[in-house]
């Protein structure tokens, strides 16, 4: 059974979804969202509840005890999820524990901002304390630009000094993700991928990636989550510097957009999490196929054109058309989500052009 806040979600068209419901937007109607899900859990006798989106995950974990009266919910408690999701709190904690993180500043007034603008190396990165994808992400190449962009971000997102953005020194290097499954602090599965492209190319979700191994990075990710006595899934995002040093960028304490990459490589995180919830544990999965490439073709083509514009390298088009990638959405075995995706895209294009 699948659920979404809007009708017509891709998952609802999959042959693997026996039924689909819609629920109130948890970001706007939190209590109505909780009541609706609990009502459906009672009615349908669901074994396991697996929230996927950011807001769904945070609200479900906020009311974890209520939901666990009716089903299994294999996620960490809200306090831990919130502390990891808050980049300011998480990076301070990770730094204090000795983990490699970017040099990060946490200004709470404009005077400290001015001081930081004179100290930090450029380019500098401005990030919201809580956000997903590339929302609120911006860059500054000078003290003046940093101060102005910081002020613009405060205004745009209506922030007060308790949730001002953080400022980081830019880490140059390739992006990686180490995804993990824990059973009350014990590692049960892991998987590492390297980002080949992302959208926007300045920093956003991956549109194309490949399965790899990096033992040093994996050890850091395992040690980090063990320090939280982690339960369930999470992805630790890294940058690998030009000197080969892994640097932790953030932790995604929920399912990630490229989870299909791990499944195709031999680590089926959704199924493992389900079985662990039902059976109490699973056999550890400590190996997988490397060199497996996946992409989201619809977004990857936009990323490629952005990259061509930036690098003046049209050969990327040939790579897109000829390289053996498996797509995140396109599937002959389960075609309805793809057809619906195309339908929604054409509808949106028509509406934007003629209305």
C-alpha positions, -999 to +999 in steps of 0.1 A: +000+000+000+013+035-009+003+069+003+010+105-008-002+140-001-013+144-037-031+120-060-013+107-090+021+101-074+045+078-094+044+051-067+006+049-068+008+038-105+033+010-098+021-026-101+037-031-066+012-008-050-019-028-042-038+003-029-031+040-027-044+068-004-039+105-001-033+123+032-032+160+044+001+178+040+021+171+072+038+205+069+005+224+070-020+200+088+002+180+111-026+167+134-049+158+104-020+139+088-014+119+120-052+111+124-055+101+087-025+077+089-036+061+121-071+056+108-056+038+077-033+017+098-062+005+119-084-001+089-058-020+068-037-038+094-004-026+080+027-045+093+053-017+088+051+020+082+080+034+061+078+072+057+098+084+027+097+122+023+114+146+047+083+161+063+065+127+065+095+112+084+098+141+109+061+141+118+059+103+120+089+102+143+075+131+164+045+109+171+064+076+172+047+062+203+012+068+188+021+051+155+038+022+172+006+013+190-007+002+155+024-009+135+062-012+134+081+020+126+118+012+122+132+048+127+151+067+153+133+089+178+124+125+168+149+142+191+178+123+174+163+128+139+159+165+145+194+169+159+209+152+129+187+171+104+197+204+119+230+211+102+242+235+128+236+211+157+249+181+138+281+197+126+290+210+160+284+175+175+304+158+148+333+182+152+333+178+190+335+140+185+365+143+162+348+135+129+361+154+097+336+182+088+340+214+068+351+245+087+316+259+097+304+291+112+272+296+131+264+334+131+235+346+153+238+383+146+251+406+118+281+417+138+294+381+139+286+378+102+308+407+094+337+392+114+332+359+096+332+376+062+368+388+069+381+354+082+367+328+059+383+315+027+363+320-005+342+308-021+320+304+009+288+283+012+255+295+028+231+268+039+198+267+058+200+248+091+171+226+079+165+219+043+164+192+016+179+191-019+194+225-028+168+247-012+184+277+004+219+268-009+240+297-022+276+307-027+296+339-022+330+349-037+337+380-016+329+395+019+304+419+003+286+391-015+286+369+016+269+396+037+243+404+011+235+368+002+232+360+039+208+389+044+188+379+013+185+343+026+172+356+060+145+377+042+135+350+017+130+323+043+117+347+071+144+335+096+152+348+131+186+348+148+178+313+163+177+297+129+201+319+109+219+300+081+253+284+086+283+294+066+309+269+055+342+270+037+338+254+003+351+218+000+364+210-035+360+174-045+337+146-057+305+139-039+298+104-023+271+089-002+274+060+023+240+044+029+236+022+060+211+000+079+215-004+116+196-026+141+198-007+174+235+003+169+246-029+151+255-025+114+234-047+091+241-033+056+260-006+038+265+008+003+286+035-012+280+055-044+299+083-062+280+112-077+287+116-114+263+144-119+239+165-099+212+191-105+217+219-101+254+213-109+264+238-083+251+214-056+218+194-055+205+158-056+224+133-078+210+127-112+237+101-122+259+080-100+280+047-098+284+021-070+319+021-055+339+011-024+358+034-001+368+017+032+380+048+049+348+067+042+327+037+052+344+034+085+338+070+093+301+066+084+297+035+105+315+050+135+294+082+132+261+064+133+273+040+160+278+070+182+241+077+180+232+040+186+214+043+152+184+023+143+170+021+107+184+036+076+205+068+069+228+081+043+260+100+053+270+124+025+307+131+019+331+151-002+364+134-011+390+162-013+417+163-040+441+150-013+418+119-008+404+130+026+367+122+032+348+151+047+313+146+062+288+171+047+256+160+063+234+130+073+201+122+056+181+104+083+155+090+059+152+073+025+172+090-002+163+096-039+189+073-053+179+042-032+173+023-064+211+024-070+217+003-039+189-021-048+203-028-083+238-033-068+226-059-044+216-040-012+178-038-010+174-013+018+136-010+017+131-048+019+158-053+045+142-026+067+108-043+063+122-077+071+141-064+101+109-048+114+088-080+110+114-106+120+135-086+145+167-089+125+182-096+091+214-114+079+241-087+073+247-076+037+284-066+036+291-069-001+276-056-034+284-051-071+305-021-079+305-002-112+267-002-115+255+031-129+220+046-125+204+079-134+172+098-135+171+105-172+145+132-171+166+153-147+200+141-158+195+156-193+189+190-178+220+186-156+240+176-188+229+208-206+239+228-176+273+211-175+278+216-213+270+253-208+296+255-180+324+233-195+318+237-232+320+199-236+293+186-260+307+151-257+285+147-227+255+142-250+272+111-265+278+098-230+242+103-221+230+084-252+255+055-253+265+047-217+248+017-201+228+032-173+197+019-155+171+045-149+155+054-116+120+057-131+120+041-166+111+004-165+096-020-190+087-043-162+067-016-144+058+010-171+029+029-156+050+052-134+070+062-164+039+069-186+024+089-158+056+109-154+056+118-191+019+127-189+024+150-159+054+166-176+035+173-208+006+187-188+028+210-169+045+222-201+011+229-217-001+248-187+030+269-184+029+278-221-008+284-227-022+295-193 
